Amino acid sequence: MKEGTTLTSLDYARTACDTMMRKYAAADLPPKGHFHYHQGVFLSGVLKTWRLTGNPAYLNYAADWVDSVFTADGKIIKYDHADLDDIQPGILLYTLLDATGDEKYRACLDSVAAQIKDIPRCECGGFYHKVRFQGQMWLDGLYMLGPFAAEYARRFEKPEPMEEIVKEILLMREHTRDEKTGLWYHAWDESRQAPWCDKETGLAPEFWGRSIGWVPVGIQDVMAQMEPEQDGYRELAAVVKDLLESVLKYQSEDGRWYQVVNKGGQEGNWLENSCSCLFAAGLARAARTGLMGPEALAAAQRAFDGVVKSLKWDGEDLLVNHVCVGTGVGDYRFYCERPCSVNDLHGVGAFLLMCTELKEAEGETFSV
C-alpha cells in the first residue's frame, strides 16, 4: 500500500480477495480437495465482496473451487459425512445457483442437505459437532450448519430443518450461557466424558473468542431466512442482542477482543483478529437491521480500525495476522498458547465478513 493511502472497508475486502487469489488457484485452497469450512468461510466472504463490487472474477473463483470438489452429478468428492464443519461450504451453492442458473448446483445442494438426517443427536436433541465427539455441542456448529439448513428450508419449503436449527440455537444458549458475564462457553458435553469439560456441568472451561464470534454471525444469517412473525424469530433476535451486548463489555481500548474474551488483563492472553472481525461483523449487521442502535456500528468501526492497524503488507499483498489456528476445546493455557497464522482461511474469511458488513451498513452498494 502506498504511504498515506486511505482504504475503505470495501477496498480492504478487494485487496484481501486479490491477495489470496494470487496465492492459490481455487482448486488448491487448503485443505486441498476437501469440502470443508476453511474454504467455505473464506469463499463466503469472497462472494459477499462480489455482491458489493460486481467483479466477476470473485464469482468465478468461488465457482471454480466448488466445481473442483463435486462430481459432475453433484456428489461431494471428499468430506467427513455428517460433521458440521463439512456442511458449511454448502452455503456457497445458493449464490452460484442464483447467479448461473445451472441446475447442477441444485443437485449439489441436495447432496449436502442429505447429511442433516445423519447427524447424531444428543439426548436433549442437539447436534453432535462431529460424529466422533459423542454428546458434544460446540458453538462453532451454529455457523457451520445453521445458515445452510435455514436457507434450504426456506427455498425448498421444507420446514423441518428450520425448526431444528431454531431449537439448536436455543439449546446451545440454554447449556452454554453464563449468567454472570452473558458470554457463552465454547462447548458443552452432555455425557460429561470429554477431558476438557467440567464433570458436573459438562461445560468447557473458557470463553474462546472465535467460537463466540460464530454465534451472532450465524444466527443473523438464519434470521435472514425467516419472516419477523415466524415462530422463533423474536427469540433469536433477543439471543443475538443479549450476546452482543455482553461481548461489548469486553472490547479493548484497541478496539479488538482477546483470545479468551473475559480475561484481557491476564498473563499470556492476546488480541485476536478473527474473533474481533466476527464480533464487528455481527455488530454492524445488528445495527443495519435495527436489532441494535448506532452504538453497535460505532463499536464495529472501532474493531475494524484496531484490526487494520495490526495488519502488515508485503508489496501489494495484505497480510491478515494475529489469527488463532484451528482449535479444539481446552483450558486457558491451551487457548493462549495456540499458534498464530498469517492469511489462513479462518482469518481472511472473518476479515471479509467484517469488511463487507461494514460496507453494507454504509449503504450505496453495487447490485447484482
Steps between C-alpha positions, in 0.01 A plus 500: 500500500629843415588714799218734595238303310165468675302186420130444557364177643411387147850587378638274771261222398608525135866501600461195723319309224760595241784402733361154560411446133862570409616253764266209417332363194143437615534121491812521718338676796593305813419235603527426129215298357311476830152651527560688825409814686848654462429560131130559566555789740757665276292461184189626680694822546615494138140468380389783727776711344373401155150618592634838605741553211354307208849369413435170317845368592379446856192306394703291257762421764238365741339301218836352403555370852150355527533331162829342615346330805182357344450234236312595185179352644518698825671264747763627743836342421677520840340587835418365846138396483265671749775709665370856527830645376450318170150631443579872525637549144158405368401862562699598189273297276197726538686798358644293215158357415345848491786659309542232234163324481694175468287221648807295586528721807154385610625141485802607707269666755297184538818300550609726785154517657471120501757494781274680747288194577818307583644743755499325839279665762554548870228381736390865530452511123807705411747407227840343563765736364686205351381142467789373712439752781220322682263738676703815424338823381741778395413864434679484165229270369237775505682662209607176332149355470246771580511733198514215249211308655286812548534608137431148377182498709379833363588449136365152463208528745629237740414631847673231706861625456397849612322364805805293590738795464289731717488223762877451472571868561275514804646177640851636455408815687334299776804282553793740445393851604662629819261703715773722645668614178234428238770327296473146364750226581670341199330163533283271710527124542173335590682179595751677730770275354715742299840569662442875479159520667387574854379165626195654668384749236654353184625848406827602338724702733522826303333752271702463180470799270453348156250241620282778642552707186335237282180524702359848421617473139340159456176584677449817298554297182225266622270793580548632146318187379203561731205737508483724809168344599633145464524277807835548669601823326449727800676253727801492270506879479510518880778241512718697257443831676575354842822335384632801309424733791697262722789487254516881488595507869830334411609707200854627560623857465670383182155415360564127477419208728723252678549133419336415834238769494451585868864479614669780311723601789636156575845373416531329163175626350516691171289701259365268230389624160256234381270531800528879480391487136206270575380716788527808277305325224227401743477848649494677163222276376299543819526877460404485131190293565387704801558219748741731682562873498780715355729410790538154346619645169742731682644200685533308175689791347738510799563130453567550129745779579679283755527208263628695200761677714636158595532370144818485293571541130730311265506719193143498369405201717304552820606279791222417745686399814441443875260216415470188712543179301221242496431407858315246708378548856741556789595700806638853530861399436395291199330797330775747584772273367332427168717605204412793277477489123522750217241496220344171595145461384350548848653840532447634151143366492411673827672816377290500183180450699587806710595718205191417297261541793644844573460595135139383498434699815614809309253432215545589132625158394532348153201286405533169313 
